[in-house]
Amino acid sequence: MKLIAEPDYRSKILFLSFAEGSQIQKVKDVKLLKSQWLGHLASWHSPYKALLNCQNLSFSPEGEEVVAELEKLHVLLKKFFLRKAAAYGFKGGNTPAGFPFETFAGQEK
């Protein structure tokens, strides 16, 4: 999995997308997401919002521990100035069960 970041410091929005073939199935995938996301935060020093483009992300957790780890990541990110996170672009426009961020069908919302 590769997380791609495009920061907009003026608007205080971190645009995130996933490289082709990215997936979250196991706890190690969530830990990799955490590592990459926190790496992108090295240059942030104020509250921000995150917008995740999930068109290239396959989210099919193999157990409740994966969902729990993702929820822990969400809580941690809030401690690192995250004000709100929203995701869009899941195949079929449906929010996968266990995904902790608010989701929308498209980026416009």
Summary of the structure (lengths in Angstrom):
residues: 109
radius of gyration: 13.0
end to end distance: 26.0
largest distance: 38.9
contacts: 298
relative contact order: 0.20
helix: 33%
strand: 31%
